Amino acid sequence: MDKIPFYRENYPRPQFVRADWTDLNGPWGFAFDDTCSGEEKGWTHTPPGECTINVPFSYETPRSGIGDETAHPVVWYSRTLEVQPEAGTRVLLHLEGADYRTQAWLNGSYLGENRGGYHRCTLDLTAALSPSGEQQLVIRVEDAWDQAQPRGKQRWRPESWACWYVQTTGIWKSVWLERVPETYLARVDCVPDAAGRSVTFSPELNCSDPTGWALKIEIAYQGRPVCTACRPIPYNGCPIAVKIPEDISLWSPEEPNLYTVRYTLLRDGVPGDTVESYFGFRTVSIQGDRLLLNGKPLYLRMVLDQGYWPESGLTPPDEEALKRDINFTLRMGYNGARKHQKIEDERYLFWADVKGLLVWSEMAAAYQFTDRAVEAFTEEWTQVVRQNKNHPSIITWVPFNESWGVPEIGTNLVQQNFVNAIYHLTHALDGTRPVITNDGWEHTVSNIVTIHAYREDGAALARDLLENGEALLQNRYLYNDCNRKLFAEGYGYRGQPVVLSEYGGIALQGGTGWGYGTQAADEEAFLRRILSQNQVIAETPYLSGFCITQITDVQQEENGLTDPERRGKLSHQAEARLRESNCTVFQGRG
């Protein structure tokens, strides 16, 4: 593709690309270990491989080839690799997502472990490689119905209920190998500064002491070289500022302009590791009660997107499925997606960058508040922010939703302190985006205030937003039939932007699942309810945007604009009316 010349289809990490990689998705040996005795039985060397699973689909899904929705505490994966050791290189194993505790062995040698289901895990295979080139890789993954671990919408009971769905156990994102030099770039943080017409790069090498290494940075725009810089790396994370010698092209939904960059490690002038990447010049800021993108008012028109598919659960069937969801979102007149309770496949963020879709990135929730939950959440959220913060499409971080995992945040000082600590930690990791501490209600410190209001029609929504708007912002109004206030005790409105980040959720008659309120009798009734609520939102002066629930039906929750197979529920004429409402009713808002 012309915007990203180094784009590779199905490459799992499209913002940090090397040429030498091997896709390990496909058939693997697989076994359940319900007695948790596999290690004692020697499975770290030769697991039984009772059946075959299609990685990266979890065993609960039909696409895995197994389709067993029963909870199993431990699962084992195995396969043979053909990988030759090469002097001066290392071989890395990447698991984009495996839920929850992952351990790995190569040829019986222990490689390490990772806890958390939503971020990338990288393990070094080099020391365990066999000289023969034939390698036996074994992966053990342990999961549980543990409400202290971040689990998002995964159920913790034998049956699904309400808006909690079939659990996801084990590998559920891509697995791949990468050959790198002995000393290589582990990551490069990139912070573009549109006002200063510069970019700050912060490289980290895989060694503790990068003395003697330098980083060559080559920036291009639309295939045309822009500038080159070369700087020494005195320590990991050292900021390297590069000035752009010409007018810059900003990234926005209307013009998602991207710059490409090639990083090359140098030692004594000799090139080593080379990585291809990209970035976008854009700023997200707040001025009073308004959101700004690149210094201009931004009105958010978003759709809630949970990223489930009927045959593959949380795992996208393929890259095209991600593109189709983004294309549908844009075609319906929305400019953003709230990725709900899931850290999506990074290829989604790539296509959002390329196509100009704004993204709210929301963490998967835990459902208990304990010391263990605090530790698990903090560790994984840190990994998530560091992994994805270079994507220009992400404009907001959302670590918490609806007091899940902090059920007493409204009055409990300890839980408030935890949420506030995550707010400040997120800003320390990334100072370029707003942070929402508790989406929906009971906010503490928060850059944006958000409201969840599921009402039958526009008149009911108007009572929340217009008739009681002042009381709502002054924390004197209970809304959404949940006896919740907008702010936690001790906190109040400080003039921030306000977004209606959940509304709608309407189901059509004839389904077996549920939606919010009564089912709409037909397409016309379905559309009339959405349009009436859109009109109220447009008339609410303090709102800076909205997010409708939701893009697709998900399992028993049938309140999407499409069914789970992405078949639209509305006729072309009705879709056109909804698109017109999204694009014209809110014109001039910001």
Sequence and secondary structure as in RCSB ss.txt:
>XXXX:A:sequence
MDKIPFYRENYPRPQFVRADWTDLNGPWGFAFDDTCSGEEKGWTHTPPGECTINVPFSYETPRSGIGDETAHPVV
WYSRTLEVQPEAGTRVLLHLEGADYRTQAWLNGSYLGENRGGYHRCTLDLTAALSPSGEQQLVIRVEDAWDQAQP
RGKQRWRPESWACWYVQTTGIWKSVWLERVPETYLARVDCVPDAAGRSVTFSPELNCSDPTGWALKIEIAYQGRP
VCTACRPIPYNGCPIAVKIPEDISLWSPEEPNLYTVRYTLLRDGVPGDTVESYFGFRTVSIQGDRLLLNGKPLYL
RMVLDQGYWPESGLTPPDEEALKRDINFTLRMGYNGARKHQKIEDERYLFWADVKGLLVWSEMAAAYQFTDRAVE
AFTEEWTQVVRQNKNHPSIITWVPFNESWGVPEIGTNLVQQNFVNAIYHLTHALDGTRPVITNDGWEHTVSNIVT
IHAYREDGAALARDLLENGEALLQNRYLYNDCNRKLFAEGYGYRGQPVVLSEYGGIALQGGTGWGYGTQAADEEA
FLRRILSQNQVIAETPYLSGFCITQITDVQQEENGLTDPERRGKLSHQAEARLRESNCTVFQGRG
>XXXX:A:secstr
  S TT  TT S TTSB S EEE  EEEEEEE TTS TTTTTTTT     EEEEETS TTSGGGT    S  SEE
EEEEEEE    TTEEEEEEES EESEEEEEETTEEEEEEE SSS EEEE GGG  TTSEEEEEEEEE    TTS 
 TTB SSSS BTTBB    EE S EEEEEEESS EEEEEEEEETTTTEEEEEEEESSS  TTEEEEEEEEETTEE
EEEEEEE SSTT  EEEE SS   BB SS B  EEEEEEEEETTEEEEEEEEEE B  EEEETTEEEETTEE  E
EEEEE   BTTTBTS SSHHHHHHHHHHHHHTT  EEEETT    HHHHHHHHHHT EEEEE    S  SHHHHH
HHHHHHHHHHHHHTT TTEEEEE  BTTTT TTTTT HHHHHHHHHHHHHHHHH TTS B SSBTS BSS SSEE
EE   SSHHHHHIIIIITHHHHHTT   BTTTTB SB TT    S  EEEEEEE   BTT SSB SSS BSSHHH
HHHHHHHHHHHHHH TTEEEEEEE SB BTTB  SSB TT  BSS HHHHHHHHHIIIIITTT  
